């Protein structure tokens, strides 16, 4: 708007400069004609003049002829300045009027406020945000009634900051209470402006209630999914513990009794070599089956974890892993007591998943396992010397095993760190805080 006004003034000034000599010439010619007519009238109708009379008439005629030039040089600049000033004032008023109209028609809520927070101006959008029909109605409503309690406390804090010269709070969110009691959420941007020649604050508000509601729904949904995952994990662990006990107590004991019965039959088949060989094979098969039952039962829920603790369970499982796969396990385990059974189970399940991945993917020959406890919490580190991997590909692939592991750790407030590279092996660090 300012640029437009300046261009108008420049064009008008240039046009006046071009046309003023022509106008001056026309006026001078007209003055000369008027002077000639006056001379003719004096000669025709007036009696002869004295010398002083002729001088007076000549002076008047000269003034008439030179009056356009005198006007041009003496009075015209003054009138031109007055006209230009008038046009500038009109343009400024138009610009101000247009600015007010742009605020009134803005889709964003706009208000002009003093440093104390008093509202001097509010556009229709802002009034609609609050549910009021006029600025006066908004001004009469106490600030405390227009905010939620939390937002009111923050508003008072920002007010004290402004009073002490701290104007750093230029963008923030507030929660307002409409006239009908509905709560809305606004995103606010604040800056200093000149309003009627005085420095005030322009506050621009954007209604983000829909976005906030969507975020709250997402948070609620995420919480429900997390609670569901936690519940399913607890159910799965309880089922595994139950199945483990049933296998160990029922099937294990039945196989042991069957093995004892077969050993008892030796004295009755001792004279038949074929029967003895068959009996030996049956006893060996039952012995191997008992071992398998014990391994399956321990994989489901190792009793040593509940009976002797986490360090003993890691040592036992690592030994079983090394014997089964030939991959060397180097252990550094604290003698501290890890008394939280839920956290112990998380550590053990992560160890199981990690060693399973070593077999499937790592092509490693050595696995280093370290368990450490501090005042801050417990840390389990698992590092192999395998082929490594690209973490970006693993993350983008969205593997279910990794997602389940992270969620299991997160449920006890822990974190999982993974570092790896091609040819550098893979390192997993699990940290679970004490509280």
Protein Blocks (a to p, Z undefined) as FASTA:
>chain_A
ZZmmmmmmmmmmmmmmmmmmmmmmmmmmmmmmmmmmmmmmmmmmmccddfklmmmmmmmm
mmmmmmmmmmmmmmmmmmmmmmmmmmmmmmmmmmmmmmmmmmmmpcbdcddddfkopafb
dcfklmmmnopabfklmmmpcfklmpcfklmmmmmmmmmmmmnopakbmbccdddddfko
pacddddddddddeehiacdddddddfklmmmmmmmmmmmmmmmmmmmmmmmmmmmmmmm
mmmmmmmmmmmmmmmmmmmmmmmmmmmmmmpmklmmmmmmmmmmmmmmmmmmmmmmmmmo
pfklmmnojklmmmmmmmmmmmmnopacdddddfbdcfblklmmmmmmmmmmmmmmmmmm
nopabdcddddddfkbccdddddfbebpafklmmmnopaklmmmmmmmmmnopacddddd
ehkapaddddddfZZ
